């Protein structure tokens, strides 16, 4: 039973579904393991729980929060293709 672990900023459900579908297909195609035997585990992190360069990302704008907010807004508006 292959397992894929995804560690990232917190994701929307639509993002998780898209990532799980694509990663599962790639691994199944490469290993010939049936897709229903492949598990995808998500670990989402809040900005206050991430540090870069010795500083919390939430304290050092601009950071991934700006990107994540823009990405989420664009995804909801349909500017990003699923």
ROZAGU-735513 format. One record per atom (N, C-alpha, C, O): residue in one letter; chain; atom name; x, y, z. Coordinates in steps of 0.001 Angstrom, whole numbers, plus 500000, padded with zeros to 6 digits. Layout:
BEGIN
+------+------+------+--------+--------+--------+
! code ! unit ! site !     c1 !     c2 !     c3 !
+------+------+------+--------+--------+--------+
!    A !    A !   CA !      X !      Y !      Z !
...
+------+------+------+--------+--------+--------+
//
This chain:
BEGIN
+------+------+------+--------+--------+--------+
! code ! unit ! site !     c1 !     c2 !     c3 !
+------+------+------+--------+--------+--------+
!    X !    A !    N ! 500848 ! 498828 ! 500000 !
!    X !    A !   CA ! 500000 ! 500000 ! 500000 !
!    X !    A !    C ! 500896 ! 501239 ! 500000 !
!    X !    A !    O ! 501421 ! 501614 ! 501048 !
!    X !    A !    N ! 501079 ! 501875 ! 498847 !
!    X !    A !   CA ! 501857 ! 503112 ! 498787 !
!    X !    A !    C ! 501137 ! 504267 ! 499496 !
!    X !    A !    O ! 499909 ! 504357 ! 499486 !
!    X !    A !    N ! 501927 ! 505131 ! 500102 !
!    X !    A !   CA ! 501392 ! 506305 ! 500783 !
!    X !    A !    C ! 502141 ! 507537 ! 500281 !
!    X !    A !    O ! 503370 ! 507546 ! 500216 !
!    X !    A !    N ! 501391 ! 508565 ! 499932 !
!    X !    A !   CA ! 501957 ! 509856 ! 499532 !
!    X !    A !    C ! 501655 ! 510828 ! 500664 !
!    X !    A !    O ! 500505 ! 510956 ! 501084 !
!    X !    A !    N ! 502685 ! 511515 ! 501159 !
!    X !    A !   CA ! 502484 ! 512517 ! 502205 !
!    X !    A !    C ! 502677 ! 513904 ! 501607 !
!    X !    A !    O ! 503679 ! 514171 ! 500943 !
!    X !    A !    N ! 501712 ! 514780 ! 501846 !
!    X !    A !   CA ! 501757 ! 516152 ! 501343 !
!    X !    A !    C ! 501803 ! 517084 ! 502546 !
!    X !    A !    O ! 500857 ! 517136 ! 503332 !
!    X !    A !    N ! 502890 ! 517814 ! 502689 !
!    X !    A !   CA ! 503055 ! 518799 ! 503760 !
!    X !    A !    C ! 503033 ! 520173 ! 503111 !
!    X !    A !    O ! 503875 ! 520475 ! 502265 !
!    X !    A !    N ! 502079 ! 521006 ! 503500 !
!    X !    A !   CA ! 501918 ! 522304 ! 502853 !
!    X !    A !    C ! 501127 ! 523241 ! 503766 !
!    X !    A !    O ! 500674 ! 522851 ! 504842 !
!    X !    A !    N ! 500975 ! 524469 ! 503316 !
!    X !    A !   CA ! 500047 ! 525365 ! 504002 !
!    X !    A !    C ! 498658 ! 524750 ! 503919 !
!    X !    A !    O ! 498391 ! 523917 ! 503053 !
!    X !    A !    N ! 497792 ! 525156 ! 504805 !
!    X !    A !   CA ! 496426 ! 524633 ! 504789 !
!    X !    A !    C ! 495816 ! 524821 ! 503402 !
!    X !    A !    O ! 495961 ! 525881 ! 502793 !
!    X !    A !    N ! 495133 ! 523786 ! 502907 !
!    X !    A !   CA ! 494549 ! 523811 ! 501571 !
!    X !    A !    C ! 493033 ! 523741 ! 501639 !
!    X !    A !    O ! 492464 ! 523257 ! 502617 !
!    X !    A !    N ! 492389 ! 524229 ! 500590 !
!    X !    A !   CA ! 490945 ! 524096 ! 500455 !
!    X !    A !    C ! 490635 ! 522660 ! 500033 !
!    X !    A !    O ! 491502 ! 521971 ! 499496 !
!    X !    A !    N ! 489416 ! 522214 ! 500273 !
!    X !    A !   CA ! 489018 ! 520855 ! 499898 !
!    X !    A !    C ! 489207 ! 520606 ! 498408 !
!    X !    A !    O ! 489648 ! 519528 ! 498010 !
!    X !    A !    N ! 488872 ! 521613 ! 497568 !
!    X !    A !   CA ! 489029 ! 521448 ! 496120 !
!    X !    A !    C ! 490488 ! 521209 ! 495751 !
!    X !    A !    O ! 490785 ! 520413 ! 494860 !
!    X !    A !    N ! 491383 ! 521889 ! 496426 !
!    X !    A !   CA ! 492806 ! 521716 ! 496167 !
!    X !    A !    C ! 493262 ! 520318 ! 496563 !
!    X !    A !    O ! 494014 ! 519678 ! 495829 !
!    X !    A !    N ! 492811 ! 519843 ! 497719 !
!    X !    A !   CA ! 493175 ! 518499 ! 498178 !
!    X !    A !    C ! 492679 ! 517444 ! 497196 !
!    X !    A !    O ! 493415 ! 516516 ! 496862 !
!    X !    A !    N ! 491440 ! 517576 ! 496732 !
!    X !    A !   CA ! 490881 ! 516618 ! 495784 !
!    X !    A !    C ! 491700 ! 516579 ! 494503 !
!    X !    A !    O ! 491997 ! 515502 ! 493986 !
!    X !    A !    N ! 492062 ! 517741 ! 493993 !
!    X !    A !   CA ! 492835 ! 517829 ! 492756 !
!    X !    A !    C ! 494219 ! 517201 ! 492921 !
!    X !    A !    O ! 494663 ! 516426 ! 492073 !
!    X !    A !    N ! 494885 ! 517536 ! 494001 !
!    X !    A !   CA ! 496224 ! 516986 ! 494267 !
!    X !    A !    C ! 496150 ! 515475 ! 494452 !
!    X !    A !    O ! 496962 ! 514743 ! 493886 !
!    X !    A !    N ! 495187 ! 515003 ! 495238 !
!    X !    A !   CA ! 495059 ! 513569 ! 495492 !
!    X !    A !    C ! 494819 ! 512812 ! 494188 !
!    X !    A !    O ! 495434 ! 511772 ! 493952 !
!    X !    A !    N ! 493943 ! 513322 ! 493355 !
!    X !    A !   CA ! 493625 ! 512660 ! 492086 !
!    X !    A !    C ! 494858 ! 512560 ! 491190 !
!    X !    A !    O ! 495156 ! 511496 ! 490649 !
!    X !    A !    N ! 495576 ! 513684 ! 491036 !
!    X !    A !   CA ! 496737 ! 513717 ! 490139 !
!    X !    A !    C ! 497902 ! 512880 ! 490664 !
!    X !    A !    O ! 498507 ! 512116 ! 489912 !
!    X !    A !    N ! 498213 ! 513020 ! 491938 !
!    X !    A !   CA ! 499332 ! 512255 ! 492501 !
!    X !    A !    C ! 499045 ! 510756 ! 492464 !
!    X !    A !    O ! 499927 ! 509953 ! 492161 !
!    X !    A !    N ! 497787 ! 510384 ! 492781 !
!    X !    A !   CA ! 497411 ! 508976 ! 492772 !
!    X !    A !    C ! 497558 ! 508386 ! 491376 !
!    X !    A !    O ! 498077 ! 507280 ! 491224 !
!    X !    A !    N ! 497113 ! 509102 ! 490366 !
!    X !    A !   CA ! 497227 ! 508617 ! 488984 !
!    X !    A !    C ! 498685 ! 508436 ! 488582 !
!    X !    A !    O ! 499048 ! 507418 ! 487991 !
!    X !    A !    N ! 499512 ! 509412 ! 488897 !
!    X !    A !   CA ! 500938 ! 509323 ! 488542 !
!    X !    A !    C ! 501578 ! 508100 ! 489203 !
!    X !    A !    O ! 502281 ! 507334 ! 488543 !
!    X !    A !    N ! 501338 ! 507915 ! 490497 !
!    X !    A !   CA ! 501952 ! 506789 ! 491203 !
!    X !    A !    C ! 501405 ! 505455 ! 490684 !
!    X !    A !    O ! 502157 ! 504492 ! 490528 !
!    X !    A !    N ! 500114 ! 505401 ! 490423 !
!    X !    A !   CA ! 499512 ! 504177 ! 489898 !
!    X !    A !    C ! 500073 ! 503835 ! 488520 !
!    X !    A !    O ! 500410 ! 502681 ! 488257 !
!    X !    A !    N ! 500174 ! 504817 ! 487654 !
!    X !    A !   CA ! 500718 ! 504601 ! 486311 !
!    X !    A !    C ! 502162 ! 504103 ! 486371 !
!    X !    A !    O ! 502558 ! 503236 ! 485592 !
!    X !    A !    N ! 502935 ! 504647 ! 487285 !
!    X !    A !   CA ! 504354 ! 504286 ! 487381 !
!    X !    A !    C ! 504585 ! 502933 ! 488039 !
!    X !    A !    O ! 505505 ! 502206 ! 487664 !
!    X !    A !    N ! 503755 ! 502595 ! 489016 !
!    X !    A !   CA ! 503990 ! 501371 ! 489799 !
!    X !    A !    C ! 503038 ! 500225 ! 489456 !
!    X !    A !    O ! 503247 ! 499085 ! 489871 !
!    X !    A !    N ! 501992 ! 500544 ! 488697 !
!    X !    A !   CA ! 500949 ! 499565 ! 488356 !
!    X !    A !    C ! 500156 ! 499100 ! 489585 !
!    X !    A !    O ! 499482 ! 498071 ! 489540 !
!    X !    A !    N ! 500239 ! 499857 ! 490672 !
!    X !    A !   CA ! 499418 ! 499587 ! 491857 !
!    X !    A !    C ! 498041 ! 500207 ! 491595 !
!    X !    A !    O ! 497963 ! 501355 ! 491160 !
!    X !    A !    N ! 496960 ! 499471 ! 491851 !
!    X !    A !   CA ! 495624 ! 500036 ! 491631 !
!    X !    A !    C ! 495416 ! 501316 ! 492458 !
!    X !    A !    O ! 495870 ! 501420 ! 493598 !
!    X !    A !    N ! 494728 ! 502270 ! 491861 !
!    X !    A !   CA ! 494520 ! 503564 ! 492524 !
!    X !    A !    C ! 493847 ! 503429 ! 493886 !
!    X !    A !    O ! 494134 ! 504214 ! 494789 !
!    X !    A !    N ! 492961 ! 502452 ! 494053 !
!    X !    A !   CA ! 492266 ! 502314 ! 495338 !
!    X !    A !    C ! 493160 ! 501773 ! 496447 !
!    X !    A !    O ! 492731 ! 501677 ! 497596 !
!    X !    A !    N ! 494384 ! 501424 ! 496117 !
!    X !    A !   CA ! 495347 ! 500956 ! 497123 !
!    X !    A !    C ! 496374 ! 502022 ! 497466 !
!    X !    A !    O ! 497300 ! 501761 ! 498234 !
!    X !    A !    N ! 496227 ! 503212 ! 496914 !
!    X !    A !   CA ! 497165 ! 504311 ! 497156 !
!    X !    A !    C ! 496497 ! 505324 ! 498080 !
!    X !    A !    O ! 495365 ! 505747 ! 497844 !
!    X !    A !    N ! 497210 ! 505701 ! 499127 !
!    X !    A !   CA ! 496683 ! 506644 ! 500113 !
!    X !    A !    C ! 497453 ! 507953 ! 500036 !
!    X !    A !    O ! 498671 ! 507955 ! 499862 !
!    X !    A !    N ! 496734 ! 509072 ! 500166 !
!    X !    A !   CA ! 497337 ! 510404 ! 500193 !
!    X !    A !    C ! 497009 ! 511023 ! 501547 !
!    X !    A !    O ! 495842 ! 511134 ! 501922 !
!    X !    A !    N ! 498047 ! 511424 ! 502274 !
!    X !    A !   CA ! 497882 ! 512039 ! 503585 !
!    X !    A !    C ! 498263 ! 513513 ! 503507 !
!    X !    A !    O ! 499329 ! 513857 ! 502996 !
!    X !    A !    N ! 497397 ! 514375 ! 504009 !
!    X !    A !   CA ! 497653 ! 515815 ! 503986 !
!    X !    A !    C ! 497964 ! 516318 ! 505396 !
!    X !    A !    O ! 497266 ! 515977 ! 506352 !
!    X !    A !    N ! 498994 ! 517113 ! 505516 !
!    X !    A !   CA ! 499317 ! 517819 ! 506748 !
!    X !    A !    C ! 499343 ! 519301 ! 506421 !
!    X !    A !    O ! 500235 ! 519766 ! 505712 !
!    X !    A !    N ! 498373 ! 520046 ! 506933 !
!    X !    A !   CA ! 498303 ! 521479 ! 506672 !
!    X !    A !    C ! 498881 ! 522267 ! 507832 !
!    X !    A !    O ! 498688 ! 521914 ! 508995 !
!    X !    A !    N ! 499579 ! 523321 ! 507511 !
!    X !    A !   CA ! 500237 ! 524141 ! 508528 !
!    X !    A !    C ! 499747 ! 525579 ! 508436 !
!    X !    A !    O ! 499626 ! 526139 ! 507346 !
!    X !    A !    N ! 499470 ! 526160 ! 509576 !
!    X !    A !   CA ! 499121 ! 527575 ! 509642 !
!    X !    A !    C ! 500405 ! 528398 ! 509587 !
!    X !    A !    O ! 501470 ! 527907 ! 509961 !
!    X !    A !    N ! 500314 ! 529631 ! 509131 !
!    X !    A !   CA ! 501507 ! 530474 ! 508998 !
!    X !    A !    C ! 502215 ! 530689 ! 510327 !
!    X !    A !    O ! 503441 ! 530801 ! 510360 !
!    X !    A !    N ! 501463 ! 530747 ! 511425 !
!    X !    A !   CA ! 502085 ! 530952 ! 512732 !
!    X !    A !    C ! 502901 ! 529737 ! 513168 !
!    X !    A !    O ! 503672 ! 529817 ! 514124 !
!    X !    A !    N ! 502733 ! 528616 ! 512471 !
!    X !    A !   CA ! 503472 ! 527413 ! 512805 !
!    X !    A !    C ! 504647 ! 527146 ! 511876 !
!    X !    A !    O ! 505218 ! 526056 ! 511906 !
!    X !    A !    N ! 505019 ! 528125 ! 511048 !
!    X !    A !   CA ! 506115 ! 527961 ! 510090 !
!    X !    A !    C ! 507118 ! 529086 ! 510287 !
!    X !    A !    O ! 506740 ! 530251 ! 510407 !
!    X !    A !    N ! 508388 ! 528737 ! 510318 !
!    X !    A !   CA ! 509446 ! 529748 ! 510418 !
!    X !    A !    C ! 510373 ! 529617 ! 509215 !
!    X !    A !    O ! 510626 ! 528514 ! 508729 !
!    X !    A !    N ! 510872 ! 530745 ! 508747 !
!    X !    A !   CA ! 511864 ! 530780 ! 507673 !
!    X !    A !    C ! 512898 ! 531832 ! 508047 !
!    X !    A !    O ! 512542 ! 532944 ! 508436 !
!    X !    A !    N ! 514147 ! 531496 ! 507934 !
!    X !    A !   CA ! 515196 ! 532444 ! 508298 !
!    X !    A !    C ! 515181 ! 532803 ! 509770 !
!    X !    A !    O ! 515640 ! 533879 ! 510156 !
!    X !    A !    N ! 514650 ! 531901 ! 510602 !
!    X !    A !   CA ! 514621 ! 532149 ! 512036 !
!    X !    A !    C ! 513465 ! 533009 ! 512509 !
!    X !    A !    O ! 513413 ! 533371 ! 513684 !
!    X !    A !    N ! 512527 ! 533348 ! 511617 !
!    X !    A !   CA ! 511386 ! 534192 ! 511974 !
!    X !    A !    C ! 510097 ! 533505 ! 511548 !
!    X !    A !    O ! 510045 ! 532831 ! 510519 !
!    X !    A !    N ! 509054 ! 533688 ! 512361 !
!    X !    A !   CA ! 507757 ! 533149 ! 511967 !
!    X !    A !    C ! 507317 ! 533813 ! 510674 !
!    X !    A !    O ! 507422 ! 535031 ! 510525 !
!    X !    A !    N ! 506828 ! 533017 ! 509749 !
!    X !    A !   CA ! 506385 ! 533546 ! 508468 !
!    X !    A !    C ! 505262 ! 534553 ! 508673 !
!    X !    A !    O ! 505165 ! 535534 ! 507935 !
!    X !    A !    N ! 504415 ! 534318 ! 509668 !
!    X !    A !   CA ! 503311 ! 535235 ! 509932 !
!    X !    A !    C ! 503783 ! 536617 ! 510378 !
!    X !    A !    O ! 503011 ! 537575 ! 510328 !
!    X !    A !    N ! 505038 ! 536736 ! 510814 !
!    X !    A !   CA ! 505574 ! 538019 ! 511282 !
!    X !    A !    C ! 506370 ! 538753 ! 510220 !
!    X !    A !    O ! 506750 ! 539906 ! 510425 !
!    X !    A !    N ! 506633 ! 538107 ! 509081 !
!    X !    A !   CA ! 507510 ! 538719 ! 508082 !
!    X !    A !    C ! 506823 ! 538837 ! 506723 !
!    X !    A !    O ! 507118 ! 538069 ! 505807 !
!    X !    A !    N ! 505910 ! 539797 ! 506592 !
!    X !    A !   CA ! 505246 ! 539969 ! 505297 !
!    X !    A !    C ! 506215 ! 540573 ! 504275 !
!    X !    A !    O ! 507174 ! 541216 ! 504704 !
!    X !    A !    N ! 506043 ! 540420 ! 502979 !
!    X !    A !   CA ! 505054 ! 539504 ! 502426 !
!    X !    A !    C ! 505549 ! 538081 ! 502519 !
!    X !    A !    O ! 506739 ! 537811 ! 502358 !
!    X !    A !    N ! 504639 ! 537185 ! 502776 !
!    X !    A !   CA ! 505000 ! 535780 ! 502895 !
!    X !    A !    C ! 504015 ! 534917 ! 502137 !
!    X !    A !    O ! 503228 ! 535413 ! 501331 !
!    X !    A !    N ! 504063 ! 533630 ! 502398 !
!    X !    A !   CA ! 503173 ! 532713 ! 501693 !
!    X !    A !    C ! 501698 ! 533034 ! 501877 !
!    X !    A !    O ! 500880 ! 532634 ! 501049 !
!    X !    A !    N ! 501334 ! 533750 ! 502948 !
!    X !    A !   CA ! 499932 ! 534092 ! 503159 !
!    X !    A !    C ! 499403 ! 534903 ! 501989 !
!    X !    A !    O ! 498291 ! 534654 ! 501524 !
!    X !    A !    N ! 500178 ! 535871 ! 501502 !
!    X !    A !   CA ! 499750 ! 536680 ! 500364 !
!    X !    A !    C ! 499523 ! 535796 ! 499150 !
!    X !    A !    O ! 498517 ! 535941 ! 498454 !
!    X !    A !    N ! 500447 ! 534884 ! 498891 !
!    X !    A !   CA ! 500290 ! 533965 ! 497770 !
!    X !    A !    C ! 499079 ! 533066 ! 497976 !
!    X !    A !    O ! 498280 ! 532878 ! 497058 !
!    X !    A !    N ! 498937 ! 532508 ! 499176 !
!    X !    A !   CA ! 497841 ! 531580 ! 499438 !
!    X !    A !    C ! 496485 ! 532266 ! 499296 !
!    X !    A !    O ! 495555 ! 531687 ! 498734 !
!    X !    A !    N ! 496366 ! 533493 ! 499802 !
!    X !    A !   CA ! 495110 ! 534229 ! 499683 !
!    X !    A !    C ! 494815 ! 534509 ! 498216 !
!    X !    A !    O ! 493686 ! 534310 ! 497767 !
!    X !    A !    N ! 495808 ! 534966 ! 497463 !
!    X !    A !   CA ! 495602 ! 535258 ! 496047 !
!    X !    A !    C ! 495253 ! 533996 ! 495284 !
!    X !    A !    O ! 494343 ! 534000 ! 494454 !
!    X !    A !    N ! 495967 ! 532920 ! 495556 !
!    X !    A !   CA ! 495697 ! 531650 ! 494880 !
!    X !    A !    C ! 494274 ! 531189 ! 495167 !
!    X !    A !    O ! 493559 ! 530773 ! 494256 !
!    X !    A !    N ! 493861 ! 531261 ! 496429 !
!    X !    A !   CA ! 492520 ! 530828 ! 496822 !
!    X !    A !    C ! 491465 ! 531694 ! 496145 !
!    X !    A !    O ! 490469 ! 531175 ! 495640 !
!    X !    A !    N ! 491672 ! 533004 ! 496129 !
!    X !    A !   CA ! 490725 ! 533903 ! 495470 !
!    X !    A !    C ! 490636 ! 533603 ! 493974 !
!    X !    A !    O ! 489542 ! 533553 ! 493413 !
!    X !    A !    N ! 491785 ! 533405 ! 493332 !
!    X !    A !   CA ! 491806 ! 533096 ! 491900 !
!    X !    A !    C ! 491130 ! 531756 ! 491622 !
!    X !    A !    O ! 490415 ! 531617 ! 490630 !
!    X !    A !    N ! 491351 ! 530774 ! 492487 !
!    X !    A !   CA ! 490735 ! 529463 ! 492316 !
!    X !    A !    C ! 489207 ! 529586 ! 492399 !
!    X !    A !    O ! 488488 ! 529001 ! 491589 !
!    X !    A !    N ! 488721 ! 530345 ! 493377 !
!    X !    A !   CA ! 487277 ! 530525 ! 493532 !
!    X !    A !    C ! 486672 ! 531261 ! 492345 !
!    X !    A !    O ! 485535 ! 530980 ! 491968 !
!    X !    A !    N ! 487407 ! 532198 ! 491744 !
!    X !    A !   CA ! 486901 ! 532984 ! 490613 !
!    X !    A !    C ! 487059 ! 532247 ! 489286 !
!    X !    A !    O ! 486634 ! 532746 ! 488244 !
!    X !    A !    N ! 487668 ! 531064 ! 489320 !
!    X !    A !   CA ! 487837 ! 530292 ! 488100 !
!    X !    A !    C ! 488998 ! 530730 ! 487228 !
!    X !    A !    O ! 489101 ! 530313 ! 486075 !
!    X !    A !    N ! 489889 ! 531584 ! 487779 !
!    X !    A !   CA ! 491043 ! 532032 ! 487013 !
!    X !    A !    C ! 492106 ! 530950 ! 486903 !
!    X !    A !    O ! 492963 ! 530999 ! 486021 !
!    X !    A !    N ! 492046 ! 529979 ! 487796 !
!    X !    A !   CA ! 493002 ! 528869 ! 487791 !
!    X !    A !    C ! 492243 ! 527630 ! 487342 !
!    X !    A !    O ! 491214 ! 527271 ! 487914 !
!    X !    A !    N ! 492772 ! 526983 ! 486305 !
!    X !    A !   CA ! 492127 ! 525777 ! 485777 !
!    X !    A !    C ! 492390 ! 524606 ! 486688 !
!    X !    A !    O ! 493511 ! 524415 ! 487158 !
!    X !    A !    N ! 491371 ! 523829 ! 486937 !
!    X !    A !   CA ! 491495 ! 522640 ! 487777 !
!    X !    A !    C ! 492010 ! 521481 ! 486963 !
!    X !    A !    O ! 492184 ! 520383 ! 487493 !
+------+------+------+--------+--------+--------+
//
